[in-house]
Amino acid sequence: MADVKRPITAEDLNNIHYVQDPQFSPDGQYIAFVKVTPDAIGKSYKRNIWIHSIIDGNNIQLTRGNKDGHPRWSPDGTQLAFVSKRGDKPQIYLLPTAKIGGEARAITSMENGANNPDWSPDGTQIAFLSLMNEEERQQEDSGEDTSPPIDKLEETHRKERKAEDDKNLWDPRPMWRIPYRRGTSYVDERYQQIYVVAVDESLEGDETKPRRLTDVNADHSQPYWSADGTQIFTSRTFTPEDDEPWRSNNIYTINVETQESERWIDNEHNVYLPTPSPDGKWIACGRVGIGITDVPMRFLVMASDGSETRIINEKLDREVEDWSWSPDSKLAFTIATEGTTLPYLYDPSSDTSEQLHNGIYDIEQLDISTGGKLAMTVTTPQNPQELYTLTTNGFQEATTFNHKWLDEVIVQDVHELRFQSPHGEVQGWYIHPVGYEEGKQYPLALNIHGGPHATWGYCTKTMWHEWQFHAAQGYAVFYCNPHGSGGYGDAFMQKLHSAWGDVAYDDIMAGIDAFLELGIADENRMAITGGSYGGYMTAWIIGHTNRFKSAVSQRGVYNLPSFYGTTDIPIFLSHEFDVTPWEDHEKLWDHSPLKYAPNIKTPLLLIHSENDFRVPIEQSEQLFAWVRRATDTPISMLRYPREGHELSRSGEPDHRIHRLTEMINWFDKYIDA
């Protein structure tokens, strides 16, 4: 341990390790998981599969491809399937588990890649997803067999020819429905289709080829085998020709032999991620009303014969984040509630749920083994993330990837602050600046979350480093969950409906006043920032008050009518406000921060990504132009190439570090002005 710890820096982002996708071996003695580490040189992230032993607590690195993920054990535990992008496209590989560090074998060579593997119950086949367009599916069905390239040169030429053909196909680019772009790229006519492939290494010829089970212009979700191995469960839109097709998802079962599909009809709800229990009796899934955006997702367990539906989280009135069946058909799930995400267990035989553990932490993903052992990816106020287990030995860290770094740096405690606003009680948190001395006052950094129905808490993983960095730079950090946030139930979430700015403004200002009463922060030196809906609220607040000395607004929604015409989720806006722009333009304009841009007196830095298709960059361009031309307020704008809406969470490491640095520089420049 270092004798003198130092404050956390922006560059420390490169020192933080994360864990993902924990998966128990069938005997419950091992956990496969993915370790994620920023790769500053490669401007990306290294992802490798590790194994944790429940028996002795050791952690062993299994793969070293740096592009590996989605580990899935074979039913007998002798092999591990995983997805790796070791070539130009991700493919599915198999690795024997008897000897750690053996050679992986590719079982797919799909032209457009393969992903999301799931083993058949007998371990002889794997179902997976692969992108295919209609022409490619027709060629596949025709039985035409393209001869393999004679050498590497011809293989390279074929790939280059295909890439050029794909490029020319979209020059000029037609747009025939909404969305026509999402993520960081434009939508094409390829959709995720379900395949199955045999895994026996002794097979030859056609027996080794993947067999496609679906043929529809719609994306299928993760495929899951039924307990008897005769069917695949998935979800997809039942209105594939409509705009925003994911808003009308239903469960589909696909017969593995006949390829016939059957829809579990529910015309009123969007039903997704059907997960069958190992005993074949139940299906777990999520459900929300079609087009509904501001109510907690309902978590269902349905009888596999359709005779019964149970809403597991109705009485809890909280949102379920993740779930997993144990081999003996008990259902583990996580509940997000009041700043934490905690584990629960549901027993279908008794129709009862129980909380398995309580504490101040967030679970992102979990898996459960026979006997109720849990593997979880956990963030605590003291650690950005590690693998944890919950067994008869208690709640324990299974990895210590971040410990060496944490021994070198100062991590500030997180304190809860509950307060009253005109709309009811609100929960918030604050962090003292590094070097805090009681009786002194410090500049304040107010952070506002997005969504608007996201939720923050004591130790939100995506904000852990950022909040600690603000504190390390001498700022008292404050954030809260205003009405509309998840984690507090239906009524709390609904209070924001059709009132994005007004209600949250009241809540956040009440939180600022309550925090100032503690005497920690100086009301004359306050900075404000937020992203997405948090960017909306940042601009809204500084358009309605001059209390803040400095503002950084990130990827924000500023003009609701134009946002409707450029985002990949227009139905989201029309549901949140009950109108479309042509029905009531004035209502949306009245709730747009851009309308109040001439009132902005707070120096403003805008941060946006060039390829943000959720909140397109035109939103920041408009606000920049209006403030620049209508006021003499200092304003600047940073545009990040190649990045999308997830810049702050999963963007290139150097871009994320640059963003953090520029944010603090902007705060510092004006906080004492």
C-alpha positions as CSV (number, residue, x, y, z in Angstrom):
1,M,0.0,0.0,0.0
2,A,1.3,3.5,-0.9
3,D,2.4,5.6,2.1
4,V,0.7,8.7,0.7
5,K,-2.3,8.4,-1.5
6,R,-2.9,10.8,-4.3
7,P,-6.1,12.3,-5.8
8,I,-7.7,10.5,-8.7
9,T,-6.9,11.9,-12.2
10,A,-8.8,11.9,-15.5
11,E,-6.0,9.6,-16.8
12,D,-6.9,7.0,-14.1
13,L,-9.7,5.9,-16.4
14,N,-7.0,3.7,-18.0
15,N,-6.3,2.0,-14.7
16,I,-9.8,0.8,-14.0
17,H,-10.8,-2.8,-14.8
18,Y,-14.4,-4.0,-15.2
19,V,-16.0,-7.4,-15.2
20,Q,-18.9,-8.6,-17.3
21,D,-21.2,-11.6,-18.0
22,P,-20.5,-14.0,-15.1
23,Q,-21.5,-17.6,-15.9
24,F,-21.5,-20.6,-13.6
25,S,-20.2,-24.0,-14.7
26,P,-22.9,-26.7,-14.6
27,D,-21.4,-28.1,-11.3
28,G,-21.4,-24.6,-9.7
29,Q,-17.7,-24.8,-9.0
30,Y,-16.4,-22.3,-11.5
31,I,-17.4,-18.9,-12.9
32,A,-16.5,-17.8,-16.4
33,F,-16.5,-14.0,-16.8
34,V,-15.1,-11.3,-19.0
35,K,-12.4,-8.8,-17.8
36,V,-12.5,-5.5,-19.6
37,T,-9.5,-3.1,-19.6
38,P,-9.1,0.2,-21.4
39,D,-6.6,0.0,-24.3
40,A,-5.2,3.6,-24.6
41,I,-2.9,2.7,-27.5
42,G,-5.6,0.8,-29.4
43,K,-8.3,3.4,-28.6
44,S,-10.6,0.6,-27.5
45,Y,-10.9,-2.0,-24.8
46,K,-9.3,-5.4,-24.2
47,R,-11.8,-8.1,-23.4
48,N,-10.6,-11.5,-22.3
49,I,-12.3,-14.5,-20.6
50,W,-11.3,-15.5,-17.1
51,I,-12.3,-18.3,-14.7
52,H,-12.9,-18.0,-11.0
53,S,-12.7,-21.1,-8.9
54,I,-15.3,-21.3,-6.1
55,I,-13.1,-24.1,-4.6
56,D,-9.9,-22.2,-4.0
57,G,-10.8,-18.6,-4.9
58,N,-8.2,-18.4,-7.7
59,N,-8.7,-16.4,-10.9
60,I,-7.1,-17.7,-14.1
61,Q,-7.0,-16.0,-17.5
62,L,-8.5,-18.3,-20.1
63,T,-8.2,-16.4,-23.4
64,R,-5.8,-13.7,-24.6
65,G,-7.4,-12.6,-27.9
66,N,-8.3,-9.2,-26.4
67,K,-11.6,-9.3,-28.3
68,D,-13.4,-12.2,-26.5
69,G,-16.7,-12.2,-24.7
70,H,-20.1,-13.9,-24.1
71,P,-18.8,-17.1,-22.5
72,R,-21.2,-20.0,-22.3
73,W,-20.5,-23.5,-20.7
74,S,-21.5,-26.7,-22.4
75,P,-24.1,-28.7,-20.4
76,D,-21.5,-31.2,-19.3
77,G,-19.0,-28.4,-18.4
78,T,-16.2,-29.7,-20.7
79,Q,-16.3,-26.9,-23.2
80,L,-16.8,-23.2,-23.2
81,A,-18.4,-21.4,-26.2
82,F,-17.5,-17.7,-26.6
83,V,-17.5,-15.0,-29.2
84,S,-14.3,-13.5,-30.5
85,K,-13.4,-11.0,-33.1
86,R,-10.0,-12.5,-34.0
87,G,-10.6,-11.9,-37.7
88,D,-12.6,-9.2,-39.5
89,K,-15.9,-10.4,-38.1
90,P,-16.9,-11.9,-34.7
91,Q,-17.3,-15.7,-34.7
92,I,-18.1,-18.4,-32.2
93,Y,-15.3,-20.5,-30.8
94,L,-15.1,-23.5,-28.6
95,L,-12.5,-24.1,-25.9
96,P,-11.9,-27.3,-23.9
97,T,-12.0,-26.5,-20.2
98,A,-10.2,-29.5,-18.8
99,K,-6.9,-27.8,-19.5
100,I,-6.7,-24.1,-19.0
101,G,-5.1,-22.3,-21.9
102,G,-5.9,-24.9,-24.7
103,E,-6.4,-24.0,-28.3
104,A,-9.8,-22.5,-29.3
105,R,-11.6,-23.9,-32.3
106,A,-13.9,-21.7,-34.5
107,I,-17.2,-23.4,-35.2
108,T,-18.6,-20.5,-37.4
109,S,-17.3,-18.6,-40.3
110,M,-20.3,-16.5,-41.0
111,E,-19.9,-13.9,-43.7
112,N,-21.4,-11.2,-41.5
113,G,-20.2,-12.6,-38.2
114,A,-21.9,-14.7,-35.4
115,N,-22.9,-13.8,-31.9
116,N,-25.1,-14.7,-28.9
117,P,-24.5,-18.5,-28.6
118,D,-26.7,-20.8,-26.5
119,W,-26.1,-24.5,-26.1
120,S,-28.8,-27.2,-26.7
121,P,-29.7,-29.2,-23.6
122,D,-27.9,-32.3,-25.0
123,G,-24.7,-30.3,-25.8
124,T,-24.7,-31.3,-29.5
125,Q,-25.7,-28.0,-31.0
126,I,-25.4,-24.2,-30.5
127,A,-28.0,-21.7,-31.5
128,F,-26.7,-18.2,-32.4
129,L,-27.5,-15.0,-34.3
130,S,-26.1,-13.7,-37.6
131,L,-26.9,-10.7,-39.7
132,M,-28.3,-11.5,-43.2
133,N,-30.3,-9.6,-45.8
134,E,-33.0,-11.1,-48.0
135,E,-30.7,-11.6,-51.0
136,E,-28.1,-13.4,-48.9
137,R,-30.8,-15.6,-47.4
138,Q,-32.1,-16.5,-50.8
139,Q,-28.7,-17.4,-52.0
140,E,-28.2,-19.5,-48.9
141,D,-31.5,-21.3,-49.5
142,S,-30.7,-22.0,-53.1
143,G,-27.9,-24.3,-52.1
144,E,-25.3,-22.5,-54.1
145,D,-21.9,-23.3,-52.6
146,T,-19.2,-20.7,-53.2
147,S,-15.9,-22.4,-53.6
148,P,-13.3,-21.5,-51.0
149,P,-10.5,-19.1,-52.0
150,I,-7.4,-20.7,-53.4
151,D,-5.1,-18.6,-51.2
152,K,-4.9,-15.7,-48.9
153,L,-4.6,-13.2,-51.7
154,E,-7.9,-14.3,-53.3
155,E,-9.5,-14.3,-49.8
156,T,-8.4,-10.7,-49.4
157,H,-9.7,-9.7,-52.8
158,R,-13.1,-11.3,-52.1
159,K,-13.4,-9.3,-48.9
160,E,-12.4,-6.1,-50.6
161,R,-14.8,-6.8,-53.4
162,K,-17.7,-7.4,-50.9
163,A,-16.8,-4.3,-49.0
164,E,-16.8,-2.2,-52.2
165,D,-20.1,-3.7,-53.3
166,D,-21.7,-2.9,-49.9
167,K,-20.4,0.6,-50.1
168,N,-21.8,1.2,-53.6
169,L,-25.1,-0.3,-52.6
170,W,-25.6,2.7,-50.3
171,D,-24.3,5.4,-52.6
172,P,-26.7,7.3,-52.6
173,R,-28.2,6.0,-49.4
174,P,-32.0,5.4,-49.5
175,M,-34.1,5.9,-46.4
176,W,-37.4,4.0,-46.4
177,R,-38.4,4.0,-42.7
178,I,-37.6,5.2,-39.2
179,P,-35.1,4.7,-37.8
180,Y,-32.7,4.9,-40.7
181,R,-29.7,5.1,-38.4
182,R,-29.0,4.1,-34.8
183,G,-26.0,3.5,-32.6
184,T,-23.2,5.0,-34.6
185,S,-24.1,3.8,-38.1
186,Y,-26.8,3.8,-40.7
187,V,-29.4,1.0,-40.8
188,D,-29.1,-1.5,-43.7
189,E,-31.2,-4.4,-44.7
190,R,-29.4,-7.0,-42.7
191,Y,-31.3,-8.5,-39.7
192,Q,-30.3,-10.9,-36.9
193,Q,-31.4,-14.4,-38.0
194,I,-31.3,-17.5,-35.8
195,Y,-29.0,-20.4,-36.8
196,V,-28.0,-23.7,-35.2
197,V,-24.7,-25.5,-35.7
198,A,-23.5,-28.9,-34.7
199,V,-20.4,-28.9,-32.5
200,D,-19.0,-32.5,-33.0
201,E,-15.5,-32.1,-34.3
202,S,-15.7,-35.4,-36.2
203,L,-18.5,-34.2,-38.5
204,E,-17.6,-33.4,-42.1
205,G,-19.2,-31.7,-45.1
206,D,-22.7,-30.3,-44.9
207,E,-23.1,-31.6,-41.4
208,T,-20.7,-28.9,-40.2
209,K,-22.7,-26.1,-41.8
210,P,-24.9,-23.8,-39.7
211,R,-28.6,-24.2,-40.5
212,R,-30.8,-21.1,-40.5
213,L,-34.2,-21.3,-38.7
214,T,-35.6,-17.9,-39.5
215,D,-36.4,-15.9,-42.7
216,V,-37.9,-12.6,-41.9
217,N,-36.8,-9.0,-42.2
218,A,-36.7,-8.4,-38.5
219,D,-34.0,-8.7,-35.7
220,H,-34.3,-11.6,-33.3
221,S,-33.2,-11.4,-29.7
222,Q,-30.9,-13.8,-27.9
223,P,-32.1,-17.4,-28.7
224,Y,-32.8,-19.8,-25.9
225,W,-33.3,-23.6,-26.2
226,S,-36.4,-25.2,-24.7
227,A,-35.8,-27.8,-22.0
228,D,-36.5,-30.7,-24.4
229,G,-34.4,-29.3,-27.2
230,T,-37.2,-29.1,-29.7
231,Q,-37.7,-25.4,-29.8
232,I,-35.9,-22.0,-29.7
233,F,-37.4,-19.1,-27.7
234,T,-36.7,-15.6,-28.9
235,S,-38.5,-12.3,-29.4
236,R,-38.9,-10.0,-32.4
237,T,-41.3,-7.4,-33.7
238,F,-44.7,-8.6,-35.0
239,T,-44.9,-5.5,-37.2
240,P,-41.7,-5.7,-39.2
241,E,-42.8,-3.1,-41.8
242,D,-43.6,-0.5,-39.2
243,D,-41.3,2.3,-38.0
244,E,-39.5,1.7,-34.7
245,P,-40.3,-2.0,-34.9
246,W,-38.8,-2.9,-31.5
247,R,-41.8,-1.1,-30.0
248,S,-44.0,-4.1,-30.9
249,N,-42.0,-7.2,-29.7
250,N,-43.6,-10.5,-28.8
251,I,-42.3,-13.9,-27.9
252,Y,-41.8,-16.4,-30.7
253,T,-41.0,-20.1,-30.5
254,I,-39.3,-21.8,-33.4
255,N,-39.4,-25.5,-34.1
256,V,-35.8,-26.6,-34.6
257,E,-36.7,-29.4,-37.1
258,T,-39.5,-27.9,-39.1
259,Q,-38.4,-24.2,-38.7
260,E,-42.0,-23.3,-38.1
261,S,-42.5,-20.3,-35.8
262,E,-45.4,-19.5,-33.5
263,R,-46.1,-16.1,-31.9
264,W,-47.3,-15.7,-28.4
265,I,-49.8,-13.1,-29.2
266,D,-50.0,-10.0,-27.1
267,N,-51.1,-7.0,-29.1
268,E,-51.1,-4.6,-26.2
269,H,-47.5,-5.1,-24.8
270,N,-43.9,-5.2,-25.9
271,V,-42.7,-8.5,-24.5
272,Y,-39.0,-9.3,-24.8
273,L,-36.1,-11.7,-23.8
274,P,-38.1,-14.8,-23.1
275,T,-35.9,-17.1,-20.9
276,P,-37.2,-20.7,-20.4
277,S,-36.6,-22.5,-17.1
278,P,-34.5,-25.6,-17.2
279,D,-37.4,-27.8,-16.1
280,G,-39.5,-26.6,-19.0
281,K,-42.4,-25.3,-16.9
282,W,-41.9,-21.5,-17.0
283,I,-40.8,-18.6,-19.1
284,A,-39.4,-15.4,-17.6
285,C,-39.6,-12.2,-19.6
286,G,-40.0,-8.4,-19.5
287,R,-43.2,-6.6,-20.5
288,V,-44.2,-3.0,-21.0
289,G,-47.2,-1.4,-22.9
290,I,-46.5,-0.7,-26.5
291,G,-45.1,2.8,-26.9
292,I,-45.1,3.3,-23.1
293,T,-41.8,4.8,-21.8
294,D,-42.4,6.2,-18.3
295,V,-43.6,3.2,-16.3
296,P,-41.4,0.5,-14.7
297,M,-41.0,-2.6,-16.8
298,R,-43.0,-5.5,-15.5
299,F,-41.2,-8.8,-14.9
300,L,-43.3,-11.8,-15.8
301,V,-43.1,-15.5,-15.1
302,M,-45.5,-17.4,-17.5
303,A,-46.4,-21.0,-17.6
304,S,-44.8,-22.6,-20.7
305,D,-48.2,-23.8,-21.8
306,G,-49.7,-20.3,-21.5
307,S,-52.0,-21.2,-18.7
308,E,-50.8,-18.7,-16.1
309,T,-49.0,-15.3,-15.9
310,R,-47.4,-13.9,-12.8
311,I,-46.1,-10.4,-12.4
312,I,-43.2,-10.8,-10.1
313,N,-42.4,-7.1,-9.4
314,E,-46.0,-5.7,-9.2
315,K,-46.1,-5.5,-5.4
316,L,-42.5,-4.4,-5.2
317,D,-43.2,-1.6,-7.6
318,R,-39.6,-1.5,-8.7
319,E,-37.8,-2.3,-11.9
320,V,-36.0,-5.6,-12.6
321,E,-32.5,-5.1,-14.2
322,D,-31.3,-8.6,-14.8
323,W,-32.4,-12.2,-14.2
324,S,-31.1,-15.8,-14.5
325,W,-32.5,-19.3,-13.9
326,S,-30.7,-21.8,-11.8
327,P,-30.3,-25.4,-13.0
328,D,-33.0,-26.4,-10.5
329,S,-35.4,-23.7,-11.9
330,K,-35.2,-21.0,-9.2
331,L,-35.1,-17.5,-10.6
332,A,-32.5,-14.9,-9.4
333,F,-33.2,-11.3,-10.4
334,T,-32.0,-7.8,-9.4
335,I,-34.2,-4.9,-8.2
336,A,-33.2,-1.3,-8.6
337,T,-34.4,0.6,-5.6
338,E,-33.5,3.9,-4.0
339,G,-29.9,4.1,-5.1
340,T,-29.0,0.4,-4.9
341,T,-29.5,-2.7,-7.1
342,L,-30.0,-5.8,-5.0
343,P,-30.4,-9.6,-5.5
344,Y,-33.7,-11.4,-5.1
345,L,-34.8,-15.0,-5.6
346,Y,-38.2,-16.2,-6.9
347,D,-39.4,-19.8,-6.4
348,P,-42.1,-20.7,-9.0
349,S,-43.3,-23.7,-6.9
350,S,-44.4,-21.5,-4.1
351,D,-44.9,-18.3,-6.0
352,T,-42.7,-16.4,-3.5
353,S,-39.9,-13.9,-3.7
354,E,-37.2,-13.0,-1.1
355,Q,-34.4,-10.5,-0.9
356,L,-31.1,-12.4,-0.7
357,H,-28.8,-9.7,0.6
358,N,-28.9,-6.1,1.6
359,G,-26.2,-3.5,1.3
360,I,-24.9,-0.3,-0.4
361,Y,-23.9,-1.6,-3.8
362,D,-25.1,-2.0,-7.4
363,I,-25.3,-5.3,-9.2
364,E,-25.1,-5.0,-13.0
365,Q,-25.3,-8.6,-14.0
366,L,-25.8,-11.9,-12.2
367,D,-25.9,-15.7,-12.6
368,I,-27.2,-18.4,-10.3
369,S,-26.1,-22.0,-9.8
370,T,-27.8,-25.0,-8.2
371,G,-28.1,-24.5,-4.5
372,G,-28.6,-20.7,-4.8
373,K,-25.0,-19.5,-5.2
374,L,-24.8,-16.2,-7.0
375,A,-22.1,-14.7,-9.2
376,M,-22.5,-10.9,-9.6
377,T,-20.7,-7.9,-11.1
378,V,-20.8,-5.4,-8.3
379,T,-19.9,-1.7,-7.9
380,T,-19.4,-0.3,-4.4
381,P,-18.7,3.2,-3.1
382,Q,-15.1,2.1,-2.6
383,N,-14.5,0.1,-5.9
384,P,-15.7,0.8,-9.5
385,Q,-16.4,-3.0,-10.1
386,E,-15.4,-6.5,-9.1
387,L,-16.8,-10.0,-9.4
388,Y,-18.6,-11.0,-6.2
389,T,-20.2,-14.2,-5.0
390,L,-23.0,-14.8,-2.6
391,T,-22.7,-18.3,-1.1
392,T,-23.0,-20.0,2.3
393,N,-19.7,-18.2,3.1
394,G,-21.5,-14.8,2.6
395,F,-21.2,-11.9,0.2
396,Q,-17.5,-11.9,-0.9
397,E,-15.2,-10.3,-3.5
398,A,-14.1,-12.9,-6.0
399,T,-11.7,-10.6,-7.9
400,T,-9.3,-7.9,-6.8
401,F,-8.4,-6.4,-10.2
402,N,-8.7,-2.8,-9.0
403,H,-7.1,-3.2,-5.5
404,K,-3.6,-2.2,-6.5
405,W,-4.7,1.0,-8.1
406,L,-7.1,1.8,-5.2
407,D,-4.2,1.4,-2.8
408,E,-2.6,4.4,-4.5
409,V,-5.6,6.8,-4.8
410,I,-7.9,8.7,-2.5
411,V,-11.5,7.5,-2.7
412,Q,-14.0,9.8,-1.0
413,D,-17.1,8.5,0.9
414,V,-20.6,9.0,-0.5
415,H,-23.2,10.5,1.8
416,E,-27.0,10.3,1.4
417,L,-29.2,13.4,1.5
418,R,-33.0,13.2,1.5
419,F,-35.0,16.4,1.0
420,Q,-38.4,17.7,0.2
421,S,-39.4,19.4,-3.0
422,P,-42.8,20.8,-4.0
423,H,-43.5,17.3,-5.5
424,G,-42.5,15.2,-2.6
425,E,-39.4,13.6,-1.1
426,V,-36.3,13.2,-3.3
427,Q,-33.1,11.2,-2.6
428,G,-29.7,12.7,-3.3
429,W,-26.1,12.1,-2.5
430,Y,-23.0,14.2,-2.0
431,I,-19.2,13.7,-2.0
432,H,-16.7,15.8,-0.1
433,P,-13.8,17.3,-2.0
434,V,-10.4,15.8,-1.4
435,G,-8.8,17.6,1.5
436,Y,-12.1,18.7,2.9
437,E,-12.0,20.7,6.1
438,E,-15.1,21.2,8.1
439,G,-16.1,24.8,8.2
440,K,-14.7,25.7,4.8
441,Q,-16.8,26.1,1.7
442,Y,-16.0,24.6,-1.7
443,P,-17.1,25.0,-5.2
444,L,-20.0,22.7,-6.2
445,A,-20.3,20.4,-9.2
446,L,-24.0,19.4,-9.7
447,N,-24.5,16.3,-11.9
448,I,-27.8,15.4,-13.5
449,H,-28.6,12.0,-15.0
450,G,-30.2,11.2,-18.3
451,G,-33.1,9.0,-19.3
452,P,-35.0,10.9,-18.1
453,H,-36.0,7.6,-16.3
454,A,-32.5,6.4,-15.4
455,T,-31.5,6.2,-11.8
456,W,-28.3,7.0,-10.0
457,G,-27.2,5.9,-6.5
458,Y,-24.4,5.6,-4.0
459,C,-22.1,4.0,-6.6
460,T,-23.3,4.1,-10.1
461,K,-20.7,2.3,-12.2
462,T,-20.7,4.7,-15.2
463,M,-20.2,7.7,-13.0
464,W,-17.9,6.3,-10.3
465,H,-14.7,7.6,-11.7
466,E,-16.2,10.9,-12.9
467,W,-17.6,11.8,-9.5
468,Q,-14.4,10.9,-7.7
469,F,-12.4,13.0,-10.3
470,H,-14.6,16.0,-9.6
471,A,-14.0,15.6,-5.9
472,A,-10.3,15.2,-6.5
473,Q,-10.3,18.5,-8.3
474,G,-11.6,20.3,-5.2
475,Y,-15.3,20.2,-6.0
476,A,-18.1,19.2,-3.6
477,V,-20.2,16.8,-5.8
478,F,-24.0,16.7,-5.6
479,Y,-26.5,14.6,-7.5
480,C,-30.0,13.3,-7.0
481,N,-32.9,11.3,-8.5
482,P,-35.6,13.9,-9.4
483,H,-39.1,12.7,-10.1
484,G,-39.2,10.7,-13.2
485,S,-36.2,8.6,-12.1
486,G,-36.4,4.8,-11.9
487,G,-36.1,3.0,-8.5
488,Y,-39.0,4.6,-6.7
489,G,-42.1,3.1,-8.3
490,D,-44.7,4.0,-10.9
491,A,-46.2,7.1,-9.3
492,F,-42.8,8.7,-8.8
493,M,-41.8,8.1,-12.4
494,Q,-45.2,9.4,-13.8
495,K,-44.8,12.8,-12.1
496,L,-42.5,13.9,-14.9
497,H,-45.0,13.1,-17.6
498,S,-45.4,16.0,-20.0
499,A,-43.4,18.2,-17.6
500,W,-39.7,17.4,-18.2
501,G,-38.3,20.8,-17.2
502,D,-40.7,22.1,-14.6
503,V,-40.9,19.2,-12.2
504,A,-37.2,18.2,-12.3
505,Y,-36.2,21.9,-12.0
506,D,-38.2,22.1,-8.7
507,D,-36.6,18.9,-7.4
508,I,-33.0,19.8,-8.3
509,M,-33.2,23.3,-7.0
510,A,-34.7,22.0,-3.7
511,G,-31.8,19.6,-3.6
512,I,-29.2,22.4,-4.1
513,D,-30.8,24.4,-1.3
514,A,-30.8,21.4,1.0
515,F,-27.2,20.7,0.2
516,L,-26.1,24.3,0.7
517,E,-27.7,24.3,4.2
518,L,-25.0,21.7,5.2
519,G,-22.4,24.5,4.8
520,I,-20.1,22.4,2.5
521,A,-20.5,24.3,-0.8
522,D,-20.3,28.0,-1.7
523,E,-23.5,29.1,-3.4
524,N,-21.5,31.7,-5.3
525,R,-19.3,29.0,-6.9
526,M,-21.6,26.4,-8.4
527,A,-21.1,24.5,-11.7
528,I,-23.6,22.3,-13.4
529,T,-23.4,19.4,-15.9
530,G,-25.4,16.5,-17.3
531,G,-25.8,14.3,-20.3
532,S,-28.7,13.4,-22.6
533,Y,-31.8,14.3,-20.6
534,G,-29.2,15.6,-18.1
535,G,-28.0,17.9,-20.9
536,Y,-31.6,19.0,-21.4
537,M,-31.9,19.9,-17.7
538,T,-28.6,21.7,-17.7
539,A,-29.7,24.0,-20.5
540,W,-33.2,24.3,-19.0
541,I,-31.8,25.3,-15.6
542,I,-29.4,27.9,-16.9
543,G,-32.1,29.3,-19.1
544,H,-34.3,29.8,-16.0
545,T,-31.8,30.9,-13.3
546,N,-28.4,32.6,-13.1
547,R,-27.3,30.7,-9.9
548,F,-24.6,28.8,-11.7
549,K,-21.2,30.2,-12.6
550,S,-20.3,27.5,-15.2
551,A,-22.1,24.9,-17.2
552,V,-21.2,21.9,-19.3
553,S,-24.1,20.4,-21.2
554,Q,-23.5,17.0,-22.9
555,R,-25.3,15.3,-25.8
556,G,-28.5,17.2,-24.7
557,V,-32.0,17.5,-26.2
558,Y,-32.6,21.2,-26.7
559,N,-35.3,21.5,-29.4
560,L,-38.0,18.9,-29.0
561,P,-39.8,19.5,-32.4
562,S,-36.5,19.0,-34.3
563,F,-35.4,16.2,-32.0
564,Y,-38.6,14.3,-33.1
565,G,-37.5,14.6,-36.7
566,T,-33.9,13.4,-36.3
567,T,-33.7,11.0,-33.4
568,D,-34.0,7.2,-33.8
569,I,-36.8,7.0,-31.2
570,P,-39.5,9.6,-32.1
571,I,-42.2,7.6,-30.5
572,F,-40.4,8.1,-27.2
573,L,-41.0,11.9,-27.3
574,S,-44.6,11.6,-28.5
575,H,-45.4,9.4,-25.6
576,E,-43.6,11.5,-23.0
577,F,-45.6,14.6,-24.1
578,D,-48.8,13.0,-25.6
579,V,-48.4,14.9,-28.8
580,T,-46.5,15.0,-32.1
581,P,-45.0,18.3,-33.4
582,W,-47.7,18.8,-36.0
583,E,-50.4,18.3,-33.4
584,D,-49.1,20.8,-30.8
585,H,-45.9,22.4,-31.8
586,E,-46.2,25.1,-29.2
587,K,-46.4,22.5,-26.3
588,L,-43.1,20.9,-27.4
589,W,-41.5,24.3,-28.1
590,D,-42.5,25.6,-24.6
591,H,-40.7,22.6,-23.1
592,S,-37.6,23.1,-25.2
593,P,-34.5,24.6,-23.6
594,L,-33.7,26.3,-26.9
595,K,-36.7,28.6,-26.4
596,Y,-34.9,30.1,-23.4
597,A,-31.5,30.3,-24.9
598,P,-31.5,34.1,-25.1
599,N,-31.8,34.1,-21.2
600,I,-28.6,32.1,-20.7
601,K,-26.0,34.1,-18.9
602,T,-24.0,31.1,-17.5
603,P,-20.8,30.4,-19.5
604,L,-21.6,27.2,-21.4
605,L,-19.5,24.4,-22.9
606,L,-21.4,22.0,-25.2
607,I,-20.1,18.5,-25.7
608,H,-21.5,16.2,-28.4
609,S,-20.5,13.3,-30.6
610,E,-20.5,13.4,-34.4
611,N,-22.2,10.0,-34.7
612,D,-24.8,10.4,-32.0
613,F,-28.0,9.2,-33.6
614,R,-30.0,9.0,-30.4
615,V,-29.6,12.7,-29.8
616,P,-28.2,14.0,-33.1
617,I,-25.5,16.7,-33.0
618,E,-27.9,19.2,-34.6
619,Q,-29.3,19.8,-31.1
620,S,-26.1,21.2,-29.8
621,E,-25.5,23.1,-33.1
622,Q,-28.7,25.0,-32.6
623,L,-28.1,25.9,-29.0
624,F,-24.5,26.9,-29.8
625,A,-25.8,29.2,-32.6
626,W,-28.6,30.7,-30.6
627,V,-26.5,31.5,-27.5
628,R,-23.6,32.7,-29.6
629,R,-25.8,35.1,-31.7
630,A,-28.5,36.1,-29.1
631,T,-26.2,36.8,-26.1
632,D,-22.7,37.8,-25.2
633,T,-22.4,34.7,-22.9
634,P,-19.2,32.8,-23.3
635,I,-20.0,29.6,-25.2
636,S,-17.9,26.9,-26.8
637,M,-18.6,23.5,-28.4
638,L,-16.5,20.2,-28.6
639,R,-17.4,17.7,-31.3
640,Y,-16.0,14.2,-30.9
641,P,-15.5,12.2,-34.1
642,R,-16.4,8.5,-34.4
643,E,-18.3,8.6,-31.1
644,G,-22.0,8.1,-30.5
645,H,-24.4,8.6,-27.5
646,E,-22.2,6.4,-25.3
647,L,-19.1,8.6,-25.4
648,S,-18.9,9.1,-21.7
649,R,-19.5,5.4,-20.9
650,S,-17.8,3.4,-23.7
651,G,-16.1,5.9,-26.0
652,E,-12.5,5.8,-27.0
653,P,-10.4,6.1,-23.8
654,D,-8.5,9.1,-24.9
655,H,-11.8,10.9,-25.9
656,R,-13.3,10.1,-22.4
657,I,-10.2,11.5,-20.7
658,H,-10.2,14.6,-22.9
659,R,-13.9,15.1,-22.1
660,L,-13.3,14.9,-18.3
661,T,-10.3,17.3,-18.5
662,E,-12.1,19.9,-20.6
663,M,-15.1,19.8,-18.3
664,I,-13.0,20.6,-15.3
665,N,-11.1,23.2,-17.2
666,W,-14.3,24.9,-18.1
667,F,-15.6,24.7,-14.5
668,D,-12.3,26.2,-13.2
669,K,-12.2,29.0,-15.8
670,Y,-15.5,30.6,-14.7
671,I,-16.2,29.3,-11.2
672,D,-14.5,32.3,-9.5
673,A,-15.3,34.9,-12.2
